[in-house]
């Protein structure tokens, strides 16, 4: 797909989402997203159904993001060399899933690696073995990972270390999508954790906004 | 000699499961030092603790070292526009009658180039250097890779 076509599609998606969100009335602080060339982090993610990116999960299976439509989804970006934010987010999510109980079985829950160079499917499988088994690890070709980051209006940046190692700066919130693939909301990293489970339940209810 | 050894071991084990006693150094008290278990040694680990200052003057945490890591540094996770970043912090203040808390998503000890895996249930020493109170070594308790902190 050419860049201009992707941009056009993206702008269309954001307009459609913006119109829907206006009705809900909760996002006024972010302004009428699509009309402005706002910074990518202030734009809304595209609907999952439009994300025709194919990656690989931690069991080595091909996964196309648009296939997540049909179930509410909880998606976040991270990497397994991340010592602080990512294990914290994974623990939080594991606790939320526990609190949701059997309802959580109806969710797609995915960690998309922003560090595909080190996070192979095997590495992800090893790492995720310590968290809730419903969390799926996703990695892929660096170009495809960059595309999915763009679709989510998320960011990742490689930072070289003093000792020849590197770390990643990355978008830390947890993205919630409704079962129809439309964007629901974000659970920010520093948000009061008590609001997380109600937010997930809201995204699970609004399957037909 | 056999019995006291067993007694000490049993005590150590139960303390490990619950929580370590706070360590006092000058006007400071270091409490609840913990880390997540590492998966192997290739990834950096993170450790957390709280320092309370009972004195009338502030102090500063100026250095960290541990035999489990060849590079132990104070780091801080910051978030701006939803993006998390980690930055090296030279020193951290412990205000008079105040405290410094290292916790997930905030300030943490970065344990780089691990010499040995951090195993769940084990402890390891961490030496903290304070500008006024001097150096003190605390035992860091290792919880699971998905732990959120020491149990209450």
Interface residues (C-beta under 8 A of the other chain):
Chain A: X39 X41 X42 X80 X81 X83 X84 X85 X87 X88 X90 X91 X92 X94 X95 X126 X127 X130 X131 X155 X157 X159 X161 X163 X165 X167 X169 X170 X171 X172 X173 X186 X188 X189 X190
Chain B: X36 X39 X42 X43 X44 X45 X46 X71 X75 X77 X79 X81 X82 X83 X84 X85 X86 X104 X105 X108 X110 X111 X112 X113 X144 X145 X146 X147 X148
